Amino acid sequence: KEVQEKRRYLTDVFSAAEGIESVTGMGLMLGLKTKKDAKEILAACREKGVLALTAKDKIRLLPALNIPMELVKEAAAVIIDACK
């Protein structure tokens, strides 16, 4: 149930974010298609302590299923800021 809540939050917030074209994935394994180059976004996120991967031209998120919601929100804010 908690994983579904976290996924719903992330999907909603990323779908409405400027600079993010689409959100795909299953559970908390998400792919973000962005307007900016994925590697550029990853570098900006890494500087602020958020680690992610790339999968082709997408940002790939693979957080632990037990990640606290507070950290989910903080990481989402950093990613959204980097996508602007």
PyMOL Python script that loads the backbone (N, CA, C, O; Angstrom):
from pymol import cmd

cmd.read_pdbstr("""\
ATOM      1  N   LYS A   1       0.826  -1.193   0.000  1.00  0.00           N
ATOM      2  CA  LYS A   1       0.000   0.000   0.000  1.00  0.00           C
ATOM      3  C   LYS A   1       0.875   1.264   0.000  1.00  0.00           C
ATOM      4  O   LYS A   1       0.590   2.218  -0.725  1.00  0.00           O
ATOM      5  N   GLU A   2       1.936   1.266   0.814  1.00  0.00           N
ATOM      6  CA  GLU A   2       2.827   2.428   0.875  1.00  0.00           C
ATOM      7  C   GLU A   2       3.521   2.666  -0.456  1.00  0.00           C
ATOM      8  O   GLU A   2       3.683   3.811  -0.877  1.00  0.00           O
ATOM      9  N   VAL A   3       3.929   1.598  -1.117  1.00  0.00           N
ATOM     10  CA  VAL A   3       4.597   1.726  -2.414  1.00  0.00           C
ATOM     11  C   VAL A   3       3.638   2.347  -3.427  1.00  0.00           C
ATOM     12  O   VAL A   3       4.039   3.194  -4.226  1.00  0.00           O
ATOM     13  N   GLN A   4       2.391   1.934  -3.396  1.00  0.00           N
ATOM     14  CA  GLN A   4       1.386   2.503  -4.308  1.00  0.00           C
ATOM     15  C   GLN A   4       1.180   3.989  -4.046  1.00  0.00           C
ATOM     16  O   GLN A   4       1.024   4.771  -4.985  1.00  0.00           O
ATOM     17  N   GLU A   5       1.178   4.380  -2.783  1.00  0.00           N
ATOM     18  CA  GLU A   5       1.027   5.796  -2.435  1.00  0.00           C
ATOM     19  C   GLU A   5       2.222   6.612  -2.937  1.00  0.00           C
ATOM     20  O   GLU A   5       2.051   7.704  -3.480  1.00  0.00           O
ATOM     21  N   LYS A   6       3.423   6.077  -2.753  1.00  0.00           N
ATOM     22  CA  LYS A   6       4.632   6.771  -3.208  1.00  0.00           C
ATOM     23  C   LYS A   6       4.648   6.873  -4.730  1.00  0.00           C
ATOM     24  O   LYS A   6       4.997   7.916  -5.283  1.00  0.00           O
ATOM     25  N   ARG A   7       4.270   5.790  -5.404  1.00  0.00           N
ATOM     26  CA  ARG A   7       4.225   5.820  -6.866  1.00  0.00           C
ATOM     27  C   ARG A   7       3.210   6.844  -7.352  1.00  0.00           C
ATOM     28  O   ARG A   7       3.495   7.618  -8.265  1.00  0.00           O
ATOM     29  N   ARG A   8       2.033   6.852  -6.750  1.00  0.00           N
ATOM     30  CA  ARG A   8       0.984   7.794  -7.144  1.00  0.00           C
ATOM     31  C   ARG A   8       1.480   9.233  -6.959  1.00  0.00           C
ATOM     32  O   ARG A   8       1.275  10.082  -7.826  1.00  0.00           O
ATOM     33  N   TYR A   9       2.131   9.500  -5.825  1.00  0.00           N
ATOM     34  CA  TYR A   9       2.664  10.840  -5.575  1.00  0.00           C
ATOM     35  C   TYR A   9       3.676  11.214  -6.664  1.00  0.00           C
ATOM     36  O   TYR A   9       3.578  12.283  -7.267  1.00  0.00           O
ATOM     37  N   LEU A  10       4.652  10.325  -6.911  1.00  0.00           N
ATOM     38  CA  LEU A  10       5.694  10.623  -7.894  1.00  0.00           C
ATOM     39  C   LEU A  10       5.115  10.793  -9.295  1.00  0.00           C
ATOM     40  O   LEU A  10       5.495  11.713 -10.020  1.00  0.00           O
ATOM     41  N   THR A  11       4.217   9.926  -9.667  1.00  0.00           N
ATOM     42  CA  THR A  11       3.616  10.022 -10.997  1.00  0.00           C
ATOM     43  C   THR A  11       2.865  11.342 -11.146  1.00  0.00           C
ATOM     44  O   THR A  11       2.990  12.011 -12.171  1.00  0.00           O
ATOM     45  N   ASP A  12       2.100  11.715 -10.151  1.00  0.00           N
ATOM     46  CA  ASP A  12       1.335  12.968 -10.206  1.00  0.00           C
ATOM     47  C   ASP A  12       2.259  14.183 -10.283  1.00  0.00           C
ATOM     48  O   ASP A  12       2.065  15.064 -11.121  1.00  0.00           O
ATOM     49  N   VAL A  13       3.248  14.224  -9.420  1.00  0.00           N
ATOM     50  CA  VAL A  13       4.111  15.405  -9.354  1.00  0.00           C
ATOM     51  C   VAL A  13       5.008  15.500 -10.603  1.00  0.00           C
ATOM     52  O   VAL A  13       5.232  16.599 -11.110  1.00  0.00           O
ATOM     53  N   PHE A  14       5.516  14.381 -11.096  1.00  0.00           N
ATOM     54  CA  PHE A  14       6.353  14.425 -12.293  1.00  0.00           C
ATOM     55  C   PHE A  14       5.526  14.710 -13.544  1.00  0.00           C
ATOM     56  O   PHE A  14       5.999  15.409 -14.439  1.00  0.00           O
ATOM     57  N   SER A  15       4.321  14.194 -13.627  1.00  0.00           N
ATOM     58  CA  SER A  15       3.466  14.431 -14.797  1.00  0.00           C
ATOM     59  C   SER A  15       3.105  15.906 -14.940  1.00  0.00           C
ATOM     60  O   SER A  15       2.910  16.392 -16.053  1.00  0.00           O
ATOM     61  N   ALA A  16       3.018  16.613 -13.828  1.00  0.00           N
ATOM     62  CA  ALA A  16       2.657  18.030 -13.848  1.00  0.00           C
ATOM     63  C   ALA A  16       3.872  18.953 -13.940  1.00  0.00           C
ATOM     64  O   ALA A  16       3.717  20.168 -14.059  1.00  0.00           O
ATOM     65  N   ALA A  17       5.078  18.387 -13.886  1.00  0.00           N
ATOM     66  CA  ALA A  17       6.284  19.209 -13.811  1.00  0.00           C
ATOM     67  C   ALA A  17       6.721  19.735 -15.175  1.00  0.00           C
ATOM     68  O   ALA A  17       6.627  19.054 -16.196  1.00  0.00           O
ATOM     69  N   GLU A  18       7.193  20.951 -15.147  1.00  0.00           N
ATOM     70  CA  GLU A  18       7.770  21.568 -16.333  1.00  0.00           C
ATOM     71  C   GLU A  18       9.066  20.830 -16.679  1.00  0.00           C
ATOM     72  O   GLU A  18       9.884  20.565 -15.798  1.00  0.00           O
ATOM     73  N   GLY A  19       9.250  20.506 -17.929  1.00  0.00           N
ATOM     74  CA  GLY A  19      10.488  19.864 -18.366  1.00  0.00           C
ATOM     75  C   GLY A  19      10.430  18.353 -18.398  1.00  0.00           C
ATOM     76  O   GLY A  19      11.367  17.715 -18.878  1.00  0.00           O
ATOM     77  N   ILE A  20       9.355  17.759 -17.899  1.00  0.00           N
ATOM     78  CA  ILE A  20       9.200  16.305 -17.942  1.00  0.00           C
ATOM     79  C   ILE A  20       8.073  15.994 -18.921  1.00  0.00           C
ATOM     80  O   ILE A  20       6.931  16.414 -18.734  1.00  0.00           O
ATOM     81  N   GLU A  21       8.421  15.248 -19.971  1.00  0.00           N
ATOM     82  CA  GLU A  21       7.455  14.948 -21.028  1.00  0.00           C
ATOM     83  C   GLU A  21       6.571  13.752 -20.703  1.00  0.00           C
ATOM     84  O   GLU A  21       5.382  13.752 -21.022  1.00  0.00           O
ATOM     85  N   SER A  22       7.152  12.722 -20.062  1.00  0.00           N
ATOM     86  CA  SER A  22       6.348  11.536 -19.744  1.00  0.00           C
ATOM     87  C   SER A  22       6.955  10.777 -18.575  1.00  0.00           C
ATOM     88  O   SER A  22       8.141  10.908 -18.272  1.00  0.00           O
ATOM     89  N   VAL A  23       6.114   9.982 -17.928  1.00  0.00           N
ATOM     90  CA  VAL A  23       6.514   9.136 -16.801  1.00  0.00           C
ATOM     91  C   VAL A  23       6.053   7.720 -17.113  1.00  0.00           C
ATOM     92  O   VAL A  23       4.875   7.490 -17.384  1.00  0.00           O
ATOM     93  N   THR A  24       6.988   6.769 -17.074  1.00  0.00           N
ATOM     94  CA  THR A  24       6.651   5.373 -17.319  1.00  0.00           C
ATOM     95  C   THR A  24       7.245   4.521 -16.207  1.00  0.00           C
ATOM     96  O   THR A  24       8.050   5.004 -15.411  1.00  0.00           O
ATOM     97  N   GLY A  25       6.854   3.277 -16.154  1.00  0.00           N
ATOM     98  CA  GLY A  25       7.451   2.361 -15.197  1.00  0.00           C
ATOM     99  C   GLY A  25       6.437   1.572 -14.418  1.00  0.00           C
ATOM    100  O   GLY A  25       5.235   1.609 -14.683  1.00  0.00           O
ATOM    101  N   MET A  26       6.968   0.846 -13.434  1.00  0.00           N
ATOM    102  CA  MET A  26       6.155  -0.026 -12.602  1.00  0.00           C
ATOM    103  C   MET A  26       6.638   0.105 -11.163  1.00  0.00           C
ATOM    104  O   MET A  26       7.841   0.130 -10.903  1.00  0.00           O
ATOM    105  N   GLY A  27       5.696   0.189 -10.238  1.00  0.00           N
ATOM    106  CA  GLY A  27       6.088   0.358  -8.839  1.00  0.00           C
ATOM    107  C   GLY A  27       6.865   1.649  -8.685  1.00  0.00           C
ATOM    108  O   GLY A  27       6.442   2.693  -9.180  1.00  0.00           O
ATOM    109  N   LEU A  28       8.000   1.586  -8.001  1.00  0.00           N
ATOM    110  CA  LEU A  28       8.854   2.772  -7.847  1.00  0.00           C
ATOM    111  C   LEU A  28       9.973   2.813  -8.883  1.00  0.00           C
ATOM    112  O   LEU A  28      10.792   3.732  -8.868  1.00  0.00           O
ATOM    113  N   MET A  29      10.017   1.839  -9.775  1.00  0.00           N
ATOM    114  CA  MET A  29      10.998   1.854 -10.862  1.00  0.00           C
ATOM    115  C   MET A  29      10.393   2.707 -11.982  1.00  0.00           C
ATOM    116  O   MET A  29       9.571   2.234 -12.767  1.00  0.00           O
ATOM    117  N   LEU A  30      10.815   3.971 -12.036  1.00  0.00           N
ATOM    118  CA  LEU A  30      10.214   4.927 -12.950  1.00  0.00           C
ATOM    119  C   LEU A  30      11.209   5.418 -13.984  1.00  0.00           C
ATOM    120  O   LEU A  30      12.410   5.498 -13.726  1.00  0.00           O
ATOM    121  N   GLY A  31      10.694   5.744 -15.151  1.00  0.00           N
ATOM    122  CA  GLY A  31      11.475   6.368 -16.203  1.00  0.00           C
ATOM    123  C   GLY A  31      10.885   7.725 -16.515  1.00  0.00           C
ATOM    124  O   GLY A  31       9.672   7.859 -16.674  1.00  0.00           O
ATOM    125  N   LEU A  32      11.733   8.728 -16.603  1.00  0.00           N
ATOM    126  CA  LEU A  32      11.287  10.089 -16.890  1.00  0.00           C
ATOM    127  C   LEU A  32      11.874  10.544 -18.219  1.00  0.00           C
ATOM    128  O   LEU A  32      13.093  10.652 -18.356  1.00  0.00           O
ATOM    129  N   LYS A  33      11.021  10.809 -19.190  1.00  0.00           N
ATOM    130  CA  LYS A  33      11.445  11.385 -20.461  1.00  0.00           C
ATOM    131  C   LYS A  33      11.450  12.884 -20.271  1.00  0.00           C
ATOM    132  O   LYS A  33      10.420  13.481 -19.959  1.00  0.00           O
ATOM    133  N   THR A  34      12.606  13.494 -20.459  1.00  0.00           N
ATOM    134  CA  THR A  34      12.757  14.921 -20.175  1.00  0.00           C
ATOM    135  C   THR A  34      13.084  15.718 -21.436  1.00  0.00           C
ATOM    136  O   THR A  34      13.560  15.176 -22.434  1.00  0.00           O
ATOM    137  N   LYS A  35      12.817  17.001 -21.361  1.00  0.00           N
ATOM    138  CA  LYS A  35      13.136  17.888 -22.484  1.00  0.00           C
ATOM    139  C   LYS A  35      14.637  18.133 -22.568  1.00  0.00           C
ATOM    140  O   LYS A  35      15.198  18.210 -23.661  1.00  0.00           O
ATOM    141  N   LYS A  36      15.278  18.253 -21.427  1.00  0.00           N
ATOM    142  CA  LYS A  36      16.737  18.428 -21.360  1.00  0.00           C
ATOM    143  C   LYS A  36      17.431  17.082 -21.501  1.00  0.00           C
ATOM    144  O   LYS A  36      16.803  16.034 -21.355  1.00  0.00           O
ATOM    145  N   ASP A  37      18.714  17.115 -21.781  1.00  0.00           N
ATOM    146  CA  ASP A  37      19.518  15.898 -21.854  1.00  0.00           C
ATOM    147  C   ASP A  37      19.571  15.221 -20.481  1.00  0.00           C
ATOM    148  O   ASP A  37      19.826  15.876 -19.471  1.00  0.00           O
ATOM    149  N   ALA A  38      19.332  13.921 -20.453  1.00  0.00           N
ATOM    150  CA  ALA A  38      19.273  13.169 -19.195  1.00  0.00           C
ATOM    151  C   ALA A  38      20.579  13.267 -18.404  1.00  0.00           C
ATOM    152  O   ALA A  38      20.549  13.367 -17.177  1.00  0.00           O
ATOM    153  N   LYS A  39      21.707  13.239 -19.078  1.00  0.00           N
ATOM    154  CA  LYS A  39      22.998  13.297 -18.373  1.00  0.00           C
ATOM    155  C   LYS A  39      23.204  14.643 -17.687  1.00  0.00           C
ATOM    156  O   LYS A  39      23.794  14.715 -16.609  1.00  0.00           O
ATOM    157  N   GLU A  40      22.722  15.692 -18.310  1.00  0.00           N
ATOM    158  CA  GLU A  40      22.808  17.030 -17.707  1.00  0.00           C
ATOM    159  C   GLU A  40      21.965  17.084 -16.418  1.00  0.00           C
ATOM    160  O   GLU A  40      22.387  17.649 -15.410  1.00  0.00           O
ATOM    161  N   ILE A  41      20.795  16.497 -16.476  1.00  0.00           N
ATOM    162  CA  ILE A  41      19.910  16.470 -15.305  1.00  0.00           C
ATOM    163  C   ILE A  41      20.527  15.633 -14.192  1.00  0.00           C
ATOM    164  O   ILE A  41      20.489  16.025 -13.025  1.00  0.00           O
ATOM    165  N   LEU A  42      21.098  14.480 -14.548  1.00  0.00           N
ATOM    166  CA  LEU A  42      21.730  13.625 -13.541  1.00  0.00           C
ATOM    167  C   LEU A  42      22.866  14.344 -12.823  1.00  0.00           C
ATOM    168  O   LEU A  42      23.019  14.215 -11.608  1.00  0.00           O
ATOM    169  N   ALA A  43      23.654  15.094 -13.565  1.00  0.00           N
ATOM    170  CA  ALA A  43      24.764  15.834 -12.954  1.00  0.00           C
ATOM    171  C   ALA A  43      24.240  16.845 -11.937  1.00  0.00           C
ATOM    172  O   ALA A  43      24.796  16.975 -10.846  1.00  0.00           O
ATOM    173  N   ALA A  44      23.176  17.558 -12.292  1.00  0.00           N
ATOM    174  CA  ALA A  44      22.587  18.540 -11.373  1.00  0.00           C
ATOM    175  C   ALA A  44      22.013  17.854 -10.140  1.00  0.00           C
ATOM    176  O   ALA A  44      22.143  18.362  -9.027  1.00  0.00           O
ATOM    177  N   CYS A  45      21.379  16.704 -10.335  1.00  0.00           N
ATOM    178  CA  CYS A  45      20.809  15.956  -9.199  1.00  0.00           C
ATOM    179  C   CYS A  45      21.907  15.443  -8.279  1.00  0.00           C
ATOM    180  O   CYS A  45      21.787  15.522  -7.057  1.00  0.00           O
ATOM    181  N   ARG A  46      22.967  14.922  -8.862  1.00  0.00           N
ATOM    182  CA  ARG A  46      24.080  14.376  -8.087  1.00  0.00           C
ATOM    183  C   ARG A  46      24.697  15.444  -7.191  1.00  0.00           C
ATOM    184  O   ARG A  46      25.078  15.163  -6.054  1.00  0.00           O
ATOM    185  N   GLU A  47      24.796  16.672  -7.704  1.00  0.00           N
ATOM    186  CA  GLU A  47      25.344  17.778  -6.908  1.00  0.00           C
ATOM    187  C   GLU A  47      24.509  18.042  -5.661  1.00  0.00           C
ATOM    188  O   GLU A  47      25.024  18.545  -4.662  1.00  0.00           O
ATOM    189  N   LYS A  48      23.223  17.704  -5.714  1.00  0.00           N
ATOM    190  CA  LYS A  48      22.329  17.943  -4.577  1.00  0.00           C
ATOM    191  C   LYS A  48      22.022  16.664  -3.812  1.00  0.00           C
ATOM    192  O   LYS A  48      21.108  16.641  -2.988  1.00  0.00           O
ATOM    193  N   GLY A  49      22.782  15.590  -4.078  1.00  0.00           N
ATOM    194  CA  GLY A  49      22.667  14.373  -3.293  1.00  0.00           C
ATOM    195  C   GLY A  49      21.630  13.366  -3.750  1.00  0.00           C
ATOM    196  O   GLY A  49      21.316  12.432  -3.013  1.00  0.00           O
ATOM    197  N   VAL A  50      21.089  13.535  -4.955  1.00  0.00           N
ATOM    198  CA  VAL A  50      20.108  12.582  -5.476  1.00  0.00           C
ATOM    199  C   VAL A  50      20.776  11.750  -6.574  1.00  0.00           C
ATOM    200  O   VAL A  50      21.242  12.286  -7.579  1.00  0.00           O
ATOM    201  N   LEU A  51      20.813  10.438  -6.364  1.00  0.00           N
ATOM    202  CA  LEU A  51      21.423   9.545  -7.334  1.00  0.00           C
ATOM    203  C   LEU A  51      20.355   8.873  -8.178  1.00  0.00           C
ATOM    204  O   LEU A  51      19.361   8.370  -7.654  1.00  0.00           O
ATOM    205  N   ALA A  52      20.565   8.868  -9.479  1.00  0.00           N
ATOM    206  CA  ALA A  52      19.661   8.214 -10.422  1.00  0.00           C
ATOM    207  C   ALA A  52      20.524   7.656 -11.548  1.00  0.00           C
ATOM    208  O   ALA A  52      21.745   7.816 -11.551  1.00  0.00           O
ATOM    209  N   LEU A  53      19.882   7.008 -12.487  1.00  0.00           N
ATOM    210  CA  LEU A  53      20.568   6.395 -13.623  1.00  0.00           C
ATOM    211  C   LEU A  53      19.959   6.915 -14.918  1.00  0.00           C
ATOM    212  O   LEU A  53      18.951   7.622 -14.907  1.00  0.00           O
ATOM    213  N   THR A  54      20.582   6.558 -16.026  1.00  0.00           N
ATOM    214  CA  THR A  54      19.956   6.794 -17.313  1.00  0.00           C
ATOM    215  C   THR A  54      19.632   5.456 -17.946  1.00  0.00           C
ATOM    216  O   THR A  54      20.324   4.462 -17.722  1.00  0.00           O
ATOM    217  N   ALA A  55      18.586   5.442 -18.729  1.00  0.00           N
ATOM    218  CA  ALA A  55      18.209   4.287 -19.532  1.00  0.00           C
ATOM    219  C   ALA A  55      17.868   4.857 -20.907  1.00  0.00           C
ATOM    220  O   ALA A  55      16.789   5.413 -21.112  1.00  0.00           O
ATOM    221  N   LYS A  56      18.794   4.713 -21.835  1.00  0.00           N
ATOM    222  CA  LYS A  56      18.685   5.360 -23.149  1.00  0.00           C
ATOM    223  C   LYS A  56      18.567   6.862 -22.938  1.00  0.00           C
ATOM    224  O   LYS A  56      19.514   7.488 -22.460  1.00  0.00           O
ATOM    225  N   ASP A  57      17.430   7.454 -23.282  1.00  0.00           N
ATOM    226  CA  ASP A  57      17.288   8.902 -23.158  1.00  0.00           C
ATOM    227  C   ASP A  57      16.426   9.309 -21.969  1.00  0.00           C
ATOM    228  O   ASP A  57      15.966  10.449 -21.895  1.00  0.00           O
ATOM    229  N   LYS A  58      16.206   8.386 -21.040  1.00  0.00           N
ATOM    230  CA  LYS A  58      15.363   8.667 -19.870  1.00  0.00           C
ATOM    231  C   LYS A  58      16.166   8.672 -18.578  1.00  0.00           C
ATOM    232  O   LYS A  58      17.234   8.067 -18.488  1.00  0.00           O
ATOM    233  N   ILE A  59      15.628   9.364 -17.583  1.00  0.00           N
ATOM    234  CA  ILE A  59      16.127   9.285 -16.215  1.00  0.00           C
ATOM    235  C   ILE A  59      15.461   8.055 -15.610  1.00  0.00           C
ATOM    236  O   ILE A  59      14.246   7.891 -15.724  1.00  0.00           O
ATOM    237  N   ARG A  60      16.236   7.193 -14.972  1.00  0.00           N
ATOM    238  CA  ARG A  60      15.688   5.977 -14.361  1.00  0.00           C
ATOM    239  C   ARG A  60      15.825   6.104 -12.853  1.00  0.00           C
ATOM    240  O   ARG A  60      16.917   6.328 -12.330  1.00  0.00           O
ATOM    241  N   LEU A  61      14.700   5.957 -12.161  1.00  0.00           N
ATOM    242  CA  LEU A  61      14.680   6.012 -10.696  1.00  0.00           C
ATOM    243  C   LEU A  61      14.447   4.613 -10.158  1.00  0.00           C
ATOM    244  O   LEU A  61      13.529   3.917 -10.594  1.00  0.00           O
ATOM    245  N   LEU A  62      15.278   4.200  -9.208  1.00  0.00           N
ATOM    246  CA  LEU A  62      15.171   2.878  -8.593  1.00  0.00           C
ATOM    247  C   LEU A  62      15.330   2.971  -7.081  1.00  0.00           C
ATOM    248  O   LEU A  62      16.260   2.386  -6.526  1.00  0.00           O
ATOM    249  N   PRO A  63      14.441   3.695  -6.404  1.00  0.00           N
ATOM    250  CA  PRO A  63      14.577   3.819  -4.947  1.00  0.00           C
ATOM    251  C   PRO A  63      14.187   2.534  -4.226  1.00  0.00           C
ATOM    252  O   PRO A  63      13.453   1.701  -4.758  1.00  0.00           O
ATOM    253  N   ALA A  64      14.687   2.392  -3.020  1.00  0.00           N
ATOM    254  CA  ALA A  64      14.280   1.263  -2.175  1.00  0.00           C
ATOM    255  C   ALA A  64      12.790   1.379  -1.891  1.00  0.00           C
ATOM    256  O   ALA A  64      12.268   2.484  -1.746  1.00  0.00           O
ATOM    257  N   LEU A  65      12.113   0.258  -1.812  1.00  0.00           N
ATOM    258  CA  LEU A  65      10.669   0.273  -1.575  1.00  0.00           C
ATOM    259  C   LEU A  65      10.302   0.860  -0.218  1.00  0.00           C
ATOM    260  O   LEU A  65       9.194   1.363  -0.034  1.00  0.00           O
ATOM    261  N   ASN A  66      11.239   0.796   0.738  1.00  0.00           N
ATOM    262  CA  ASN A  66      10.950   1.310   2.076  1.00  0.00           C
ATOM    263  C   ASN A  66      11.464   2.744   2.287  1.00  0.00           C
ATOM    264  O   ASN A  66      11.595   3.189   3.427  1.00  0.00           O
ATOM    265  N   ILE A  67      11.749   3.452   1.220  1.00  0.00           N
ATOM    266  CA  ILE A  67      12.215   4.838   1.337  1.00  0.00           C
ATOM    267  C   ILE A  67      11.127   5.672   2.027  1.00  0.00           C
ATOM    268  O   ILE A  67       9.955   5.570   1.665  1.00  0.00           O
ATOM    269  N   PRO A  68      11.496   6.485   3.002  1.00  0.00           N
ATOM    270  CA  PRO A  68      10.498   7.320   3.679  1.00  0.00           C
ATOM    271  C   PRO A  68       9.891   8.355   2.725  1.00  0.00           C
ATOM    272  O   PRO A  68      10.581   8.877   1.849  1.00  0.00           O
ATOM    273  N   MET A  69       8.625   8.643   2.896  1.00  0.00           N
ATOM    274  CA  MET A  69       7.929   9.599   2.031  1.00  0.00           C
ATOM    275  C   MET A  69       8.601  10.960   2.037  1.00  0.00           C
ATOM    276  O   MET A  69       8.612  11.649   1.017  1.00  0.00           O
ATOM    277  N   GLU A  70       9.158  11.353   3.163  1.00  0.00           N
ATOM    278  CA  GLU A  70       9.871  12.633   3.254  1.00  0.00           C
ATOM    279  C   GLU A  70      11.019  12.691   2.250  1.00  0.00           C
ATOM    280  O   GLU A  70      11.216  13.713   1.591  1.00  0.00           O
ATOM    281  N   LEU A  71      11.775  11.603   2.130  1.00  0.00           N
ATOM    282  CA  LEU A  71      12.881  11.560   1.172  1.00  0.00           C
ATOM    283  C   LEU A  71      12.377  11.500  -0.264  1.00  0.00           C
ATOM    284  O   LEU A  71      12.998  12.062  -1.166  1.00  0.00           O
ATOM    285  N   VAL A  72      11.269  10.831  -0.477  1.00  0.00           N
ATOM    286  CA  VAL A  72      10.654  10.797  -1.810  1.00  0.00           C
ATOM    287  C   VAL A  72      10.332  12.222  -2.258  1.00  0.00           C
ATOM    288  O   VAL A  72      10.629  12.605  -3.390  1.00  0.00           O
ATOM    289  N   LYS A  73       9.732  12.992  -1.380  1.00  0.00           N
ATOM    290  CA  LYS A  73       9.354  14.370  -1.708  1.00  0.00           C
ATOM    291  C   LYS A  73      10.577  15.248  -1.948  1.00  0.00           C
ATOM    292  O   LYS A  73      10.588  16.062  -2.871  1.00  0.00           O
ATOM    293  N   GLU A  74      11.606  15.085  -1.118  1.00  0.00           N
ATOM    294  CA  GLU A  74      12.830  15.868  -1.289  1.00  0.00           C
ATOM    295  C   GLU A  74      13.504  15.546  -2.616  1.00  0.00           C
ATOM    296  O   GLU A  74      13.915  16.452  -3.341  1.00  0.00           O
ATOM    297  N   ALA A  75      13.618  14.267  -2.935  1.00  0.00           N
ATOM    298  CA  ALA A  75      14.261  13.852  -4.182  1.00  0.00           C
ATOM    299  C   ALA A  75      13.461  14.333  -5.389  1.00  0.00           C
ATOM    300  O   ALA A  75      14.040  14.798  -6.371  1.00  0.00           O
ATOM    301  N   ALA A  76      12.145  14.224  -5.321  1.00  0.00           N
ATOM    302  CA  ALA A  76      11.298  14.681  -6.425  1.00  0.00           C
ATOM    303  C   ALA A  76      11.500  16.174  -6.678  1.00  0.00           C
ATOM    304  O   ALA A  76      11.569  16.605  -7.829  1.00  0.00           O
ATOM    305  N   ALA A  77      11.593  16.953  -5.618  1.00  0.00           N
ATOM    306  CA  ALA A  77      11.805  18.395  -5.758  1.00  0.00           C
ATOM    307  C   ALA A  77      13.140  18.698  -6.433  1.00  0.00           C
ATOM    308  O   ALA A  77      13.218  19.595  -7.273  1.00  0.00           O
ATOM    309  N   VAL A  78      14.184  17.964  -6.075  1.00  0.00           N
ATOM    310  CA  VAL A  78      15.497  18.159  -6.697  1.00  0.00           C
ATOM    311  C   VAL A  78      15.437  17.798  -8.177  1.00  0.00           C
ATOM    312  O   VAL A  78      15.973  18.527  -9.012  1.00  0.00           O
ATOM    313  N   ILE A  79      14.797  16.692  -8.507  1.00  0.00           N
ATOM    314  CA  ILE A  79      14.707  16.264  -9.906  1.00  0.00           C
ATOM    315  C   ILE A  79      13.909  17.269 -10.730  1.00  0.00           C
ATOM    316  O   ILE A  79      14.312  17.634 -11.835  1.00  0.00           O
ATOM    317  N   ILE A  80      12.796  17.706 -10.199  1.00  0.00           N
ATOM    318  CA  ILE A  80      11.962  18.683 -10.915  1.00  0.00           C
ATOM    319  C   ILE A  80      12.731  19.975 -11.135  1.00  0.00           C
ATOM    320  O   ILE A  80      12.659  20.555 -12.219  1.00  0.00           O
ATOM    321  N   ASP A  81      13.466  20.438 -10.132  1.00  0.00           N
ATOM    322  CA  ASP A  81      14.259  21.651 -10.262  1.00  0.00           C
ATOM    323  C   ASP A  81      15.323  21.490 -11.357  1.00  0.00           C
ATOM    324  O   ASP A  81      15.561  22.415 -12.133  1.00  0.00           O
ATOM    325  N   ALA A  82      15.952  20.328 -11.416  1.00  0.00           N
ATOM    326  CA  ALA A  82      16.989  20.067 -12.411  1.00  0.00           C
ATOM    327  C   ALA A  82      16.421  19.998 -13.832  1.00  0.00           C
ATOM    328  O   ALA A  82      17.135  20.256 -14.801  1.00  0.00           O
ATOM    329  N   CYS A  83      15.153  19.653 -13.952  1.00  0.00           N
ATOM    330  CA  CYS A  83      14.515  19.528 -15.272  1.00  0.00           C
ATOM    331  C   CYS A  83      14.058  20.861 -15.859  1.00  0.00           C
ATOM    332  O   CYS A  83      13.740  20.932 -17.046  1.00  0.00           O
ATOM    333  N   LYS A  84      14.022  21.895 -15.065  1.00  0.00           N
ATOM    334  CA  LYS A  84      13.551  23.216 -15.538  1.00  0.00           C
ATOM    335  C   LYS A  84      14.536  23.838 -16.491  1.00  0.00           C
ATOM    336  O   LYS A  84      14.305  24.942 -16.985  1.00  0.00           O
TER     337      LYS A  84
END
""", "prot")
cmd.dss("prot")
cmd.show_as("cartoon", "prot")
cmd.util.cbc("prot")
cmd.orient("prot")
